[in-house]
Amino acid sequence: MKKKYINIIPNIITLIRIILSIFIIFLKPLSLLFFTIYIICGLSDIFDGYLARKNNVTSDLGATLDSIADLIFITIMLYILLPIFQIPKWGRIWILIIIIIRFLSIIIGSIKYRKVAFLHTYLNKATGIILFISPIIYSLFKINFTLYLLCIMGSISAIEELLINIFSTKLSKNIKSIFNK
């Protein structure tokens, strides 16, 4: 009975992240409450996966739910923060290219494996961390440095994921990198 509840706790944490991500749309950007919810979302992203791995209750559903939560959170943050950060046209184009590569990867993986193919690679995780701390990086170094860092990491991780989905023979959502078999 205890194992049953431990199995669903990471997914509940992920669902809470989805709800909080949607709630953050209604908050004043960069306010104390905004950053509080923002940090809770980031910590929950770390904690749900850690808890699932620690208790050996990882699942395809949990991995997919986590990726959907990440996509929702990132999309909402882009919607809120892009107008504030005043990203130059070249940066918006670069971000759009990264988004296209990511969607192309999802489409190829979904067709090839007949299920959603979000991958949890080290580069995707590193990109997520940089994206999460980008408001802090922005406050220290301003937009150009932050944008270059995000776009370079985002491009490399998106291309890696696309190549994995193109060339791998089976879906492995928790593959660490393109160099893993």
Biotite code that builds the C-alpha atoms (Angstrom):
import biotite.structure as struc

atoms = struc.array([
    struc.Atom([0.000, 0.000, 0.000], chain_id="A", res_id=1, res_name="MET", atom_name="CA", element="C"),
    struc.Atom([2.824, 2.414, 0.887], chain_id="A", res_id=2, res_name="LYS", atom_name="CA", element="C"),
    struc.Atom([4.561, 1.749, -2.471], chain_id="A", res_id=3, res_name="LYS", atom_name="CA", element="C"),
    struc.Atom([1.363, 2.732, -4.301], chain_id="A", res_id=4, res_name="LYS", atom_name="CA", element="C"),
    struc.Atom([1.392, 6.212, -2.748], chain_id="A", res_id=5, res_name="TYR", atom_name="CA", element="C"),
    struc.Atom([5.124, 6.662, -3.256], chain_id="A", res_id=6, res_name="ILE", atom_name="CA", element="C"),
    struc.Atom([4.554, 5.867, -6.932], chain_id="A", res_id=7, res_name="ASN", atom_name="CA", element="C"),
    struc.Atom([2.091, 8.733, -7.459], chain_id="A", res_id=8, res_name="ILE", atom_name="CA", element="C"),
    struc.Atom([3.793, 11.435, -5.344], chain_id="A", res_id=9, res_name="ILE", atom_name="CA", element="C"),
    struc.Atom([6.292, 12.493, -8.080], chain_id="A", res_id=10, res_name="PRO", atom_name="CA", element="C"),
    struc.Atom([3.414, 12.793, -10.578], chain_id="A", res_id=11, res_name="ASN", atom_name="CA", element="C"),
    struc.Atom([1.384, 14.868, -8.096], chain_id="A", res_id=12, res_name="ILE", atom_name="CA", element="C"),
    struc.Atom([4.370, 17.204, -7.660], chain_id="A", res_id=13, res_name="ILE", atom_name="CA", element="C"),
    struc.Atom([4.594, 17.517, -11.448], chain_id="A", res_id=14, res_name="THR", atom_name="CA", element="C"),
    struc.Atom([0.874, 18.295, -11.702], chain_id="A", res_id=15, res_name="LEU", atom_name="CA", element="C"),
    struc.Atom([1.273, 20.979, -9.033], chain_id="A", res_id=16, res_name="ILE", atom_name="CA", element="C"),
    struc.Atom([4.082, 22.493, -11.164], chain_id="A", res_id=17, res_name="ARG", atom_name="CA", element="C"),
    struc.Atom([1.690, 22.632, -14.130], chain_id="A", res_id=18, res_name="ILE", atom_name="CA", element="C"),
    struc.Atom([-0.994, 24.366, -12.036], chain_id="A", res_id=19, res_name="ILE", atom_name="CA", element="C"),
    struc.Atom([1.502, 26.852, -10.553], chain_id="A", res_id=20, res_name="LEU", atom_name="CA", element="C"),
    struc.Atom([2.935, 27.551, -14.016], chain_id="A", res_id=21, res_name="SER", atom_name="CA", element="C"),
    struc.Atom([-0.534, 28.497, -15.251], chain_id="A", res_id=22, res_name="ILE", atom_name="CA", element="C"),
    struc.Atom([-1.203, 30.525, -12.076], chain_id="A", res_id=23, res_name="PHE", atom_name="CA", element="C"),
    struc.Atom([1.971, 32.567, -12.616], chain_id="A", res_id=24, res_name="ILE", atom_name="CA", element="C"),
    struc.Atom([0.402, 34.140, -15.737], chain_id="A", res_id=25, res_name="ILE", atom_name="CA", element="C"),
    struc.Atom([-1.877, 36.134, -13.445], chain_id="A", res_id=26, res_name="PHE", atom_name="CA", element="C"),
    struc.Atom([0.932, 37.529, -11.271], chain_id="A", res_id=27, res_name="LEU", atom_name="CA", element="C"),
    struc.Atom([2.849, 40.750, -11.674], chain_id="A", res_id=28, res_name="LYS", atom_name="CA", element="C"),
    struc.Atom([6.055, 39.790, -13.517], chain_id="A", res_id=29, res_name="PRO", atom_name="CA", element="C"),
    struc.Atom([9.244, 39.887, -11.428], chain_id="A", res_id=30, res_name="LEU", atom_name="CA", element="C"),
    struc.Atom([7.310, 40.568, -8.210], chain_id="A", res_id=31, res_name="SER", atom_name="CA", element="C"),
    struc.Atom([8.095, 38.741, -4.964], chain_id="A", res_id=32, res_name="LEU", atom_name="CA", element="C"),
    struc.Atom([5.109, 36.405, -5.410], chain_id="A", res_id=33, res_name="LEU", atom_name="CA", element="C"),
    struc.Atom([6.126, 35.787, -9.040], chain_id="A", res_id=34, res_name="PHE", atom_name="CA", element="C"),
    struc.Atom([9.663, 34.779, -8.019], chain_id="A", res_id=35, res_name="PHE", atom_name="CA", element="C"),
    struc.Atom([8.345, 32.690, -5.118], chain_id="A", res_id=36, res_name="THR", atom_name="CA", element="C"),
    struc.Atom([6.124, 30.634, -7.442], chain_id="A", res_id=37, res_name="ILE", atom_name="CA", element="C"),
    struc.Atom([8.903, 30.615, -10.056], chain_id="A", res_id=38, res_name="TYR", atom_name="CA", element="C"),
    struc.Atom([11.357, 29.110, -7.550], chain_id="A", res_id=39, res_name="ILE", atom_name="CA", element="C"),
    struc.Atom([8.784, 26.586, -6.312], chain_id="A", res_id=40, res_name="ILE", atom_name="CA", element="C"),
    struc.Atom([8.255, 25.460, -9.922], chain_id="A", res_id=41, res_name="CYS", atom_name="CA", element="C"),
    struc.Atom([12.011, 25.091, -10.418], chain_id="A", res_id=42, res_name="GLY", atom_name="CA", element="C"),
    struc.Atom([12.520, 23.166, -7.199], chain_id="A", res_id=43, res_name="LEU", atom_name="CA", element="C"),
    struc.Atom([9.556, 20.904, -7.936], chain_id="A", res_id=44, res_name="SER", atom_name="CA", element="C"),
    struc.Atom([11.118, 20.085, -11.310], chain_id="A", res_id=45, res_name="ASP", atom_name="CA", element="C"),
    struc.Atom([14.233, 18.869, -9.521], chain_id="A", res_id=46, res_name="ILE", atom_name="CA", element="C"),
    struc.Atom([12.408, 17.165, -6.664], chain_id="A", res_id=47, res_name="PHE", atom_name="CA", element="C"),
    struc.Atom([9.866, 15.113, -8.649], chain_id="A", res_id=48, res_name="ASP", atom_name="CA", element="C"),
    struc.Atom([12.533, 13.358, -10.723], chain_id="A", res_id=49, res_name="GLY", atom_name="CA", element="C"),
    struc.Atom([14.817, 12.865, -7.736], chain_id="A", res_id=50, res_name="TYR", atom_name="CA", element="C"),
    struc.Atom([11.996, 11.346, -5.704], chain_id="A", res_id=51, res_name="LEU", atom_name="CA", element="C"),
    struc.Atom([10.968, 9.028, -8.553], chain_id="A", res_id=52, res_name="ALA", atom_name="CA", element="C"),
    struc.Atom([14.540, 7.798, -9.097], chain_id="A", res_id=53, res_name="ARG", atom_name="CA", element="C"),
    struc.Atom([15.277, 7.464, -5.363], chain_id="A", res_id=54, res_name="LYS", atom_name="CA", element="C"),
    struc.Atom([12.198, 5.309, -4.797], chain_id="A", res_id=55, res_name="ASN", atom_name="CA", element="C"),
    struc.Atom([12.648, 3.442, -8.079], chain_id="A", res_id=56, res_name="ASN", atom_name="CA", element="C"),
    struc.Atom([9.214, 4.499, -9.334], chain_id="A", res_id=57, res_name="VAL", atom_name="CA", element="C"),
    struc.Atom([10.161, 6.143, -12.623], chain_id="A", res_id=58, res_name="THR", atom_name="CA", element="C"),
    struc.Atom([7.669, 5.600, -15.418], chain_id="A", res_id=59, res_name="SER", atom_name="CA", element="C"),
    struc.Atom([6.969, 6.619, -19.002], chain_id="A", res_id=60, res_name="ASP", atom_name="CA", element="C"),
    struc.Atom([3.920, 8.495, -17.746], chain_id="A", res_id=61, res_name="LEU", atom_name="CA", element="C"),
    struc.Atom([6.007, 10.394, -15.198], chain_id="A", res_id=62, res_name="GLY", atom_name="CA", element="C"),
    struc.Atom([8.721, 11.249, -17.745], chain_id="A", res_id=63, res_name="ALA", atom_name="CA", element="C"),
    struc.Atom([6.131, 12.449, -20.268], chain_id="A", res_id=64, res_name="THR", atom_name="CA", element="C"),
    struc.Atom([4.225, 14.414, -17.627], chain_id="A", res_id=65, res_name="LEU", atom_name="CA", element="C"),
    struc.Atom([7.499, 16.032, -16.511], chain_id="A", res_id=66, res_name="ASP", atom_name="CA", element="C"),
    struc.Atom([8.321, 17.037, -20.095], chain_id="A", res_id=67, res_name="SER", atom_name="CA", element="C"),
    struc.Atom([4.829, 18.468, -20.602], chain_id="A", res_id=68, res_name="ILE", atom_name="CA", element="C"),
    struc.Atom([5.183, 20.431, -17.352], chain_id="A", res_id=69, res_name="ALA", atom_name="CA", element="C"),
    struc.Atom([8.554, 21.748, -18.561], chain_id="A", res_id=70, res_name="ASP", atom_name="CA", element="C"),
    struc.Atom([7.046, 22.748, -21.908], chain_id="A", res_id=71, res_name="LEU", atom_name="CA", element="C"),
    struc.Atom([4.154, 24.569, -20.213], chain_id="A", res_id=72, res_name="ILE", atom_name="CA", element="C"),
    struc.Atom([6.466, 26.337, -17.758], chain_id="A", res_id=73, res_name="PHE", atom_name="CA", element="C"),
    struc.Atom([8.952, 27.399, -20.459], chain_id="A", res_id=74, res_name="ILE", atom_name="CA", element="C"),
    struc.Atom([6.196, 28.568, -22.817], chain_id="A", res_id=75, res_name="THR", atom_name="CA", element="C"),
    struc.Atom([4.567, 30.653, -20.093], chain_id="A", res_id=76, res_name="ILE", atom_name="CA", element="C"),
    struc.Atom([7.910, 32.117, -19.017], chain_id="A", res_id=77, res_name="MET", atom_name="CA", element="C"),
    struc.Atom([8.713, 33.061, -22.614], chain_id="A", res_id=78, res_name="LEU", atom_name="CA", element="C"),
    struc.Atom([5.284, 34.671, -22.932], chain_id="A", res_id=79, res_name="TYR", atom_name="CA", element="C"),
    struc.Atom([5.840, 36.686, -19.746], chain_id="A", res_id=80, res_name="ILE", atom_name="CA", element="C"),
    struc.Atom([9.556, 37.487, -19.984], chain_id="A", res_id=81, res_name="LEU", atom_name="CA", element="C"),
    struc.Atom([10.149, 38.085, -23.715], chain_id="A", res_id=82, res_name="LEU", atom_name="CA", element="C"),
    struc.Atom([8.396, 41.475, -23.690], chain_id="A", res_id=83, res_name="PRO", atom_name="CA", element="C"),
    struc.Atom([10.213, 42.500, -20.499], chain_id="A", res_id=84, res_name="ILE", atom_name="CA", element="C"),
    struc.Atom([13.704, 41.487, -21.675], chain_id="A", res_id=85, res_name="PHE", atom_name="CA", element="C"),
    struc.Atom([13.292, 43.297, -25.008], chain_id="A", res_id=86, res_name="GLN", atom_name="CA", element="C"),
    struc.Atom([15.047, 40.610, -27.004], chain_id="A", res_id=87, res_name="ILE", atom_name="CA", element="C"),
    struc.Atom([16.468, 41.884, -30.282], chain_id="A", res_id=88, res_name="PRO", atom_name="CA", element="C"),
    struc.Atom([15.124, 40.561, -33.587], chain_id="A", res_id=89, res_name="LYS", atom_name="CA", element="C"),
    struc.Atom([18.112, 38.236, -34.151], chain_id="A", res_id=90, res_name="TRP", atom_name="CA", element="C"),
    struc.Atom([17.445, 36.648, -30.751], chain_id="A", res_id=91, res_name="GLY", atom_name="CA", element="C"),
    struc.Atom([13.760, 36.116, -31.490], chain_id="A", res_id=92, res_name="ARG", atom_name="CA", element="C"),
    struc.Atom([14.635, 34.467, -34.808], chain_id="A", res_id=93, res_name="ILE", atom_name="CA", element="C"),
    struc.Atom([17.201, 32.219, -33.106], chain_id="A", res_id=94, res_name="TRP", atom_name="CA", element="C"),
    struc.Atom([14.669, 31.225, -30.430], chain_id="A", res_id=95, res_name="ILE", atom_name="CA", element="C"),
    struc.Atom([12.104, 30.462, -33.151], chain_id="A", res_id=96, res_name="LEU", atom_name="CA", element="C"),
    struc.Atom([14.645, 28.215, -34.927], chain_id="A", res_id=97, res_name="ILE", atom_name="CA", element="C"),
    struc.Atom([15.294, 26.334, -31.665], chain_id="A", res_id=98, res_name="ILE", atom_name="CA", element="C"),
    struc.Atom([11.535, 25.884, -31.157], chain_id="A", res_id=99, res_name="ILE", atom_name="CA", element="C"),
    struc.Atom([11.167, 24.566, -34.716], chain_id="A", res_id=100, res_name="ILE", atom_name="CA", element="C"),
    struc.Atom([14.025, 22.077, -34.179], chain_id="A", res_id=101, res_name="ILE", atom_name="CA", element="C"),
    struc.Atom([12.428, 20.909, -30.910], chain_id="A", res_id=102, res_name="ARG", atom_name="CA", element="C"),
    struc.Atom([9.008, 20.429, -32.505], chain_id="A", res_id=103, res_name="PHE", atom_name="CA", element="C"),
    struc.Atom([10.586, 18.645, -35.472], chain_id="A", res_id=104, res_name="LEU", atom_name="CA", element="C"),
    struc.Atom([12.312, 16.306, -33.011], chain_id="A", res_id=105, res_name="SER", atom_name="CA", element="C"),
    struc.Atom([9.029, 15.661, -31.169], chain_id="A", res_id=106, res_name="ILE", atom_name="CA", element="C"),
    struc.Atom([7.207, 14.977, -34.445], chain_id="A", res_id=107, res_name="ILE", atom_name="CA", element="C"),
    struc.Atom([9.924, 12.612, -35.742], chain_id="A", res_id=108, res_name="ILE", atom_name="CA", element="C"),
    struc.Atom([10.102, 10.784, -32.413], chain_id="A", res_id=109, res_name="GLY", atom_name="CA", element="C"),
    struc.Atom([6.331, 10.540, -32.113], chain_id="A", res_id=110, res_name="SER", atom_name="CA", element="C"),
    struc.Atom([5.979, 9.112, -35.617], chain_id="A", res_id=111, res_name="ILE", atom_name="CA", element="C"),
    struc.Atom([8.945, 6.774, -35.248], chain_id="A", res_id=112, res_name="LYS", atom_name="CA", element="C"),
    struc.Atom([8.081, 5.416, -31.773], chain_id="A", res_id=113, res_name="TYR", atom_name="CA", element="C"),
    struc.Atom([4.304, 5.982, -31.785], chain_id="A", res_id=114, res_name="ARG", atom_name="CA", element="C"),
    struc.Atom([4.549, 7.921, -28.503], chain_id="A", res_id=115, res_name="LYS", atom_name="CA", element="C"),
    struc.Atom([5.714, 11.363, -27.424], chain_id="A", res_id=116, res_name="VAL", atom_name="CA", element="C"),
    struc.Atom([9.508, 11.389, -27.529], chain_id="A", res_id=117, res_name="ALA", atom_name="CA", element="C"),
    struc.Atom([10.746, 14.008, -25.053], chain_id="A", res_id=118, res_name="PHE", atom_name="CA", element="C"),
    struc.Atom([14.301, 13.127, -24.006], chain_id="A", res_id=119, res_name="LEU", atom_name="CA", element="C"),
    struc.Atom([15.936, 13.816, -20.651], chain_id="A", res_id=120, res_name="HIS", atom_name="CA", element="C"),
    struc.Atom([19.538, 14.290, -21.807], chain_id="A", res_id=121, res_name="THR", atom_name="CA", element="C"),
    struc.Atom([22.259, 16.027, -19.819], chain_id="A", res_id=122, res_name="TYR", atom_name="CA", element="C"),
    struc.Atom([22.285, 18.857, -22.355], chain_id="A", res_id=123, res_name="LEU", atom_name="CA", element="C"),
    struc.Atom([18.507, 19.311, -22.038], chain_id="A", res_id=124, res_name="ASN", atom_name="CA", element="C"),
    struc.Atom([18.878, 19.432, -18.263], chain_id="A", res_id=125, res_name="LYS", atom_name="CA", element="C"),
    struc.Atom([21.768, 21.922, -18.491], chain_id="A", res_id=126, res_name="ALA", atom_name="CA", element="C"),
    struc.Atom([19.728, 24.092, -20.865], chain_id="A", res_id=127, res_name="THR", atom_name="CA", element="C"),
    struc.Atom([16.812, 23.947, -18.432], chain_id="A", res_id=128, res_name="GLY", atom_name="CA", element="C"),
    struc.Atom([19.021, 25.076, -15.563], chain_id="A", res_id=129, res_name="ILE", atom_name="CA", element="C"),
    struc.Atom([20.438, 27.985, -17.569], chain_id="A", res_id=130, res_name="ILE", atom_name="CA", element="C"),
    struc.Atom([16.947, 28.920, -18.722], chain_id="A", res_id=131, res_name="LEU", atom_name="CA", element="C"),
    struc.Atom([15.718, 28.790, -15.137], chain_id="A", res_id=132, res_name="PHE", atom_name="CA", element="C"),
    struc.Atom([18.483, 31.078, -13.840], chain_id="A", res_id=133, res_name="ILE", atom_name="CA", element="C"),
    struc.Atom([18.348, 33.368, -16.882], chain_id="A", res_id=134, res_name="SER", atom_name="CA", element="C"),
    struc.Atom([16.538, 36.166, -14.996], chain_id="A", res_id=135, res_name="PRO", atom_name="CA", element="C"),
    struc.Atom([19.502, 36.247, -12.582], chain_id="A", res_id=136, res_name="ILE", atom_name="CA", element="C"),
    struc.Atom([22.041, 36.088, -15.426], chain_id="A", res_id=137, res_name="ILE", atom_name="CA", element="C"),
    struc.Atom([20.121, 38.891, -17.136], chain_id="A", res_id=138, res_name="TYR", atom_name="CA", element="C"),
    struc.Atom([20.279, 41.090, -14.049], chain_id="A", res_id=139, res_name="SER", atom_name="CA", element="C"),
    struc.Atom([24.071, 40.618, -13.895], chain_id="A", res_id=140, res_name="LEU", atom_name="CA", element="C"),
    struc.Atom([25.117, 40.668, -17.550], chain_id="A", res_id=141, res_name="PHE", atom_name="CA", element="C"),
    struc.Atom([22.147, 42.077, -19.476], chain_id="A", res_id=142, res_name="LYS", atom_name="CA", element="C"),
    struc.Atom([20.428, 40.704, -22.538], chain_id="A", res_id=143, res_name="ILE", atom_name="CA", element="C"),
    struc.Atom([23.133, 39.964, -25.126], chain_id="A", res_id=144, res_name="ASN", atom_name="CA", element="C"),
    struc.Atom([25.261, 37.677, -22.920], chain_id="A", res_id=145, res_name="PHE", atom_name="CA", element="C"),
    struc.Atom([22.167, 35.961, -21.520], chain_id="A", res_id=146, res_name="THR", atom_name="CA", element="C"),
    struc.Atom([20.689, 35.491, -24.968], chain_id="A", res_id=147, res_name="LEU", atom_name="CA", element="C"),
    struc.Atom([23.900, 34.094, -26.480], chain_id="A", res_id=148, res_name="TYR", atom_name="CA", element="C"),
    struc.Atom([24.294, 31.653, -23.594], chain_id="A", res_id=149, res_name="LEU", atom_name="CA", element="C"),
    struc.Atom([20.674, 30.474, -23.794], chain_id="A", res_id=150, res_name="LEU", atom_name="CA", element="C"),
    struc.Atom([20.591, 30.210, -27.571], chain_id="A", res_id=151, res_name="CYS", atom_name="CA", element="C"),
    struc.Atom([23.900, 28.354, -27.854], chain_id="A", res_id=152, res_name="ILE", atom_name="CA", element="C"),
    struc.Atom([22.908, 25.827, -25.177], chain_id="A", res_id=153, res_name="MET", atom_name="CA", element="C"),
    struc.Atom([19.361, 25.583, -26.527], chain_id="A", res_id=154, res_name="GLY", atom_name="CA", element="C"),
    struc.Atom([20.613, 24.992, -30.075], chain_id="A", res_id=155, res_name="SER", atom_name="CA", element="C"),
    struc.Atom([23.108, 22.311, -29.083], chain_id="A", res_id=156, res_name="ILE", atom_name="CA", element="C"),
    struc.Atom([20.599, 20.447, -26.888], chain_id="A", res_id=157, res_name="SER", atom_name="CA", element="C"),
    struc.Atom([17.797, 20.710, -29.487], chain_id="A", res_id=158, res_name="ALA", atom_name="CA", element="C"),
    struc.Atom([20.052, 19.415, -32.261], chain_id="A", res_id=159, res_name="ILE", atom_name="CA", element="C"),
    struc.Atom([21.296, 16.591, -30.025], chain_id="A", res_id=160, res_name="GLU", atom_name="CA", element="C"),
    struc.Atom([17.721, 15.549, -29.236], chain_id="A", res_id=161, res_name="GLU", atom_name="CA", element="C"),
    struc.Atom([16.772, 15.692, -32.917], chain_id="A", res_id=162, res_name="LEU", atom_name="CA", element="C"),
    struc.Atom([19.763, 13.536, -33.913], chain_id="A", res_id=163, res_name="LEU", atom_name="CA", element="C"),
    struc.Atom([18.988, 11.009, -31.187], chain_id="A", res_id=164, res_name="ILE", atom_name="CA", element="C"),
    struc.Atom([15.382, 10.746, -32.377], chain_id="A", res_id=165, res_name="ASN", atom_name="CA", element="C"),
    struc.Atom([16.498, 10.379, -35.985], chain_id="A", res_id=166, res_name="ILE", atom_name="CA", element="C"),
    struc.Atom([19.248, 7.796, -35.495], chain_id="A", res_id=167, res_name="PHE", atom_name="CA", element="C"),
    struc.Atom([18.295, 5.719, -32.456], chain_id="A", res_id=168, res_name="SER", atom_name="CA", element="C"),
    struc.Atom([16.564, 2.401, -33.031], chain_id="A", res_id=169, res_name="THR", atom_name="CA", element="C"),
    struc.Atom([14.445, 2.513, -29.884], chain_id="A", res_id=170, res_name="LYS", atom_name="CA", element="C"),
    struc.Atom([13.026, 5.217, -27.638], chain_id="A", res_id=171, res_name="LEU", atom_name="CA", element="C"),
    struc.Atom([15.006, 5.800, -24.475], chain_id="A", res_id=172, res_name="SER", atom_name="CA", element="C"),
    struc.Atom([13.562, 8.893, -22.782], chain_id="A", res_id=173, res_name="LYS", atom_name="CA", element="C"),
    struc.Atom([16.282, 8.923, -20.119], chain_id="A", res_id=174, res_name="ASN", atom_name="CA", element="C"),
    struc.Atom([19.233, 8.669, -22.504], chain_id="A", res_id=175, res_name="ILE", atom_name="CA", element="C"),
    struc.Atom([22.087, 10.794, -21.140], chain_id="A", res_id=176, res_name="LYS", atom_name="CA", element="C"),
    struc.Atom([23.586, 11.987, -24.439], chain_id="A", res_id=177, res_name="SER", atom_name="CA", element="C"),
    struc.Atom([23.976, 11.217, -28.100], chain_id="A", res_id=178, res_name="ILE", atom_name="CA", element="C"),
    struc.Atom([27.146, 9.298, -27.182], chain_id="A", res_id=179, res_name="PHE", atom_name="CA", element="C"),
    struc.Atom([25.192, 6.735, -25.120], chain_id="A", res_id=180, res_name="ASN", atom_name="CA", element="C"),
    struc.Atom([24.024, 3.591, -26.852], chain_id="A", res_id=181, res_name="LYS", atom_name="CA", element="C"),
])
